[in-house]
Amino acid sequence: MGQILKSLRALADPTRLRILGVLEKGELSVQELQEITTLVQSRISTHLSLLQDAGLVQSRRDGRRVFYRLSTIGDASLSGSLGIALKAARELPESEADDVNRRRIVALRENQARLLFNQVAGRFDRSYGPGRSWQAFGQLLLRLLPAVEVADLGAGEGLLSELLALRCRRVIAVDNSDKIIAFGAAKARQAGLKNLEFRLGDLEDPPIDPASVDIVILSQALHHASHPPQALHSAHRILRPGGQVLILDLRRHAFEEARQLYGDRWLGFAESDLTGWLEQAGFREIEVSVVAREEQPPHFETILAAGSKPLSA
């Protein structure tokens, strides 16, 4: 089969067009392409093999990883086909989310400290060590917290708020249930946590003054919000310049029973959703990554998202 016919055959599949669109702005490894597109790795490898055979992509090996990029070798007709393919790729419904995820993945690659943390954390539970536990590590890391002011939005009964109050200057816990607020406030009084205050309110419009806290936390709370982007805009509003928002939530899943069992409005979020919403709210230095995966069905995955409010507009 001639090279032109091979290229036309390769370009007839929307998934291969999608991969070319992702590679348009730079080379990526197979694993990175998987994280960006959420396609199965074997499927990506098959499509890449066809694209490479057609002369549309090139590859290079770096240790154990293979990186792919758009081909720079070929005649004018092949270049013309590739140009048309890239225009078509931009019209695909996944194009916008893929671009957001690509920027996120490239940023993570450049952040070697975060990559090292993920590698170390992934080894933590592989071998037993007496007295070594995430609970103990958590207590150690808690003591590294500076004297900051924190808003815990969607705080529930305030388990995280209580821990933070042990070290932070002030913690404001917000929840929309008056019974839970009363319960949490009573527990705080019993524990003598005078720097922990519970307030009744909605995380989409928390009763907190603008630019009055250093950190906003939404821990497994955002999927209960009616309008998650509005909650992030509110987080930006109440943060001081230079402050940070931290989000722990579920990655998008298909466990519909969560709506009935846990009262979830949203079945988790895609990394591209959180990244886009944080950008729209005005945050910068955004990082979004999967930090935990449950071994038991339905195999929930936990996403950690972070963003900073610029020091100046």
C-alpha positions in Angstrom: 0.0 0.0 0.0 1.4 3.4 -0.9 2.3 6.0 1.7 -0.6 8.4 0.8 -3.1 5.6 1.0 -1.7 4.5 4.4 -2.0 8.1 5.7 -5.6 8.4 4.4 -6.5 5.1 6.1 -4.9 6.2 9.3 -6.7 9.5 9.3 -10.1 7.9 8.8 -10.4 7.1 12.5 -11.6 9.9 15.0 -9.4 8.5 17.8 -6.3 8.7 15.7 -7.3 12.3 14.8 -7.7 13.0 18.5 -4.2 11.6 19.2 -2.7 13.8 16.5 -4.5 16.8 17.9 -2.9 16.2 21.3 0.5 15.8 19.8 0.3 19.0 17.8 1.8 21.1 20.6 4.6 18.8 21.6 5.8 15.3 22.2 4.3 13.0 24.8 4.8 9.5 26.2 2.3 6.7 25.9 1.5 7.1 29.6 1.0 10.8 29.3 -1.3 10.3 26.3 -3.3 7.8 28.4 -3.7 10.3 31.2 -4.8 13.0 28.8 -7.3 11.0 26.9 -8.2 8.4 29.5 -8.1 5.8 26.7 -6.8 2.3 27.4 -3.0 2.1 27.0 -3.1 -0.8 24.6 -5.5 1.0 22.4 -3.3 4.1 22.3 -0.3 2.0 21.4 -2.2 0.3 18.5 -3.3 3.7 17.1 0.3 5.1 17.5 1.7 2.1 15.6 -0.7 2.8 12.7 0.1 6.5 12.7 3.8 5.8 12.7 3.5 3.3 9.9 1.7 5.9 7.9 4.5 8.4 8.5 2.4 10.8 10.5 4.2 10.5 13.8 7.8 9.8 14.9 9.0 8.2 18.2 12.1 8.3 20.4 13.1 6.2 23.4 14.2 7.8 26.7 15.0 5.0 29.1 11.9 2.9 29.6 9.6 5.5 28.1 8.8 6.1 24.4 7.9 9.6 23.3 5.8 10.4 20.2 5.6 13.6 18.2 4.2 14.7 14.8 6.4 13.7 11.9 8.7 16.2 10.4 9.7 13.9 7.6 7.6 13.5 4.4 6.6 14.9 1.1 4.2 17.8 0.5 1.2 15.6 0.1 1.7 14.0 3.5 2.2 17.4 5.1 -1.0 18.6 3.5 -3.0 15.6 4.8 -1.6 16.1 8.3 -2.6 19.8 8.2 -6.2 18.9 7.3 -6.2 16.2 10.0 -5.2 18.7 12.7 -8.0 21.1 11.7 -10.4 18.2 11.9 -9.0 17.2 15.3 -9.8 20.7 16.7 -13.5 20.1 15.8 -13.7 16.9 17.9 -15.8 17.2 21.1 -12.9 16.0 23.2 -10.5 18.6 21.9 -11.0 21.3 24.6 -10.7 18.8 27.5 -7.7 17.2 25.9 -5.9 20.5 25.6 -6.6 21.3 29.3 -5.3 17.9 30.3 -2.2 18.2 28.1 -1.2 21.5 29.8 -1.8 19.9 33.2 0.3 16.8 32.4 3.2 18.8 30.9 3.2 21.0 34.0 3.3 17.9 36.2 6.2 16.5 34.2 8.1 19.7 34.7 7.4 19.6 38.5 10.0 17.0 39.4 9.2 17.4 43.2 5.6 16.3 42.6 6.7 13.4 40.5 9.1 12.2 43.2 6.4 12.6 45.9 4.0 10.4 43.8 6.7 7.8 43.4 7.6 7.7 47.1 4.0 7.7 48.2 3.3 4.8 45.8 5.9 2.7 47.5 4.7 3.4 51.0 2.3 0.5 51.5 4.4 -2.1 49.7 6.4 -3.3 52.7 5.5 -3.4 56.4 7.5 -1.3 58.8 6.7 -1.3 62.6 5.1 2.0 63.6 5.0 3.3 60.0 1.6 4.5 59.0 -0.1 7.3 57.1 -1.7 8.3 60.4 1.7 8.8 61.9 3.0 10.6 58.9 -0.1 12.9 58.9 0.6 13.9 62.5 4.2 14.7 61.6 3.2 16.8 58.6 0.5 18.6 60.5 3.2 20.1 62.7 4.8 21.7 59.7 1.7 23.9 59.1 2.4 27.6 59.6 0.1 29.9 61.6 -2.4 30.5 58.9 -6.2 31.2 58.7 -8.2 28.4 57.0 -11.7 28.1 55.6 -13.0 24.5 55.5 -16.0 24.6 53.1 -18.5 21.8 53.3 -16.8 20.8 56.5 -19.5 18.4 57.8 -19.0 17.7 61.5 -15.5 19.1 61.3 -13.0 16.2 61.5 -10.5 17.9 59.3 -11.2 21.3 60.9 -10.4 20.0 64.4 -7.0 18.7 63.2 -6.2 21.9 61.4 -7.2 24.0 64.5 -4.5 22.2 66.5 -1.9 24.2 64.5 -3.6 27.0 62.5 -4.2 30.5 63.8 -7.9 30.2 63.0 -10.2 27.8 61.2 -13.7 28.6 59.9 -15.8 25.5 59.2 -18.8 26.1 57.0 -21.7 23.6 56.4 -25.3 24.0 55.3 -26.8 21.7 58.0 -27.7 23.5 61.3 -27.6 20.1 63.2 -24.1 19.3 62.0 -23.0 22.8 62.8 -24.3 22.6 66.3 -22.7 19.2 66.8 -19.3 20.4 65.5 -19.4 23.5 67.6 -20.2 21.5 70.7 -17.2 19.2 70.0 -14.9 22.1 69.5 -16.0 23.6 72.9 -15.4 20.3 74.6 -11.9 20.1 73.1 -11.1 23.6 74.0 -10.5 24.7 70.4 -11.2 28.4 70.7 -9.7 29.1 67.3 -12.3 26.8 65.6 -15.5 28.5 64.5 -18.5 26.8 62.9 -20.7 28.9 60.6 -24.0 27.9 58.9 -23.8 28.6 55.2 -23.5 27.3 51.6 -20.1 26.5 50.2 -21.2 28.3 47.0 -21.6 31.6 49.0 -19.8 31.1 52.3 -20.4 33.6 55.1 -16.8 34.7 55.1 -15.4 38.2 54.4 -13.6 38.8 51.1 -9.8 38.4 51.3 -9.8 37.2 54.9 -8.3 33.7 54.8 -5.0 32.1 53.6 -6.2 28.7 52.6 -9.6 27.4 51.4 -10.2 23.6 51.6 -13.0 21.7 49.9 -12.5 18.1 51.1 -15.0 15.7 49.4 -17.4 18.5 49.4 -17.5 19.9 45.8 -19.5 17.0 44.4 -22.4 18.0 46.7 -22.5 21.5 45.2 -25.2 22.5 42.8 -22.8 24.7 40.8 -19.1 23.7 41.5 -17.7 26.6 39.4 -19.5 29.1 41.6 -18.0 27.5 44.7 -14.5 28.0 43.3 -15.3 31.6 42.4 -16.3 32.1 46.1 -13.2 30.4 47.3 -11.2 32.9 45.2 -13.2 35.8 46.7 -12.5 35.0 50.3 -8.8 34.2 49.8 -6.1 36.8 50.5 -3.8 37.5 47.5 -1.3 34.7 47.4 -3.7 32.3 49.2 -4.3 28.8 48.0 -7.3 26.6 47.4 -7.0 22.9 48.0 -9.6 20.4 46.7 -9.9 16.7 47.5 -12.7 15.0 45.6 -13.5 11.9 43.5 -12.4 11.5 40.0 -15.3 11.0 37.6 -16.8 7.6 38.0 -19.9 5.6 36.9 -21.2 4.4 40.3 -24.7 5.8 40.1 -25.6 4.4 43.5 -23.5 7.2 45.0 -26.4 9.6 44.5 -28.7 7.6 46.8 -26.1 6.2 49.2 -24.1 9.4 49.8 -26.4 12.2 48.4 -23.8 13.1 45.7 -25.0 15.5 43.1 -21.9 14.9 40.9 -20.3 11.5 40.1 -16.8 13.0 40.6 -15.0 15.3 38.2 -12.6 15.0 35.3 -9.2 16.6 35.8 -10.0 18.9 32.8 -13.2 20.1 34.5 -11.4 21.1 37.7 -8.5 22.7 35.8 -10.9 24.7 33.6 -13.1 25.9 36.5 -10.0 27.0 38.6 -8.7 29.0 35.6 -12.1 30.6 35.1 -12.3 31.5 38.8 -8.9 33.4 38.5 -6.5 30.9 40.0 -3.0 30.3 38.7 -0.2 27.7 39.4 -2.9 25.1 39.0 -2.1 21.4 39.7 -4.5 18.5 39.4 -3.6 14.9 39.8 -4.9 11.5 41.1 -3.5 10.8 44.5 -5.2 7.7 45.6 -7.0 4.6 44.1 -9.2 2.2 46.0 -8.5 -1.5 45.5 -12.1 -2.6 46.1 -15.0 -2.0 43.7 -16.2 0.5 42.6 -12.5 1.5 42.6 -13.0 5.2 43.5 -10.1 7.5 42.7 -9.2 10.6 44.6 -8.1 13.8 42.9 -6.1 16.6 44.6 -6.5 20.0 42.9 -4.7 23.1 44.0 -4.5 26.7 42.8 -3.1 30.0 44.0 -4.7 33.5 44.0 -2.4 35.9 42.3 -0.7 38.5 44.4 -2.0 41.2 42.1 -4.8 41.3 39.6 
